[in-house]
Amino acid sequence: MAGKVSSDGTKFVEGARQRIWLVKNVEMLKGYEGQEANLRGEVAPETNAIQVLSISPQVSHTANWGDSAFRR
């Protein structure tokens, strides 16, 4: 799921639904505090908790209008 890690690194806000997940293993989020990220994990919807299995930073791509691909 894609979203944002909280500034204290204990919660993850899912971007699409703005659902807040409490992270069980906060050590996995170390270094990602306050950043947009993609993560995979095992969720427990009844307690809004997630066990993070992997995390990666969200990559944003921007178009360079001066690039040759746009000159036609």
Secondary structure, 3 states (H helix, E strand, C coil): CEEEECCCCCEEEECCCCCEEEECCHHHHCCCCCCEEEEEEEEECCCCEEEEEEEEECCCCCCCCCCHHHCC
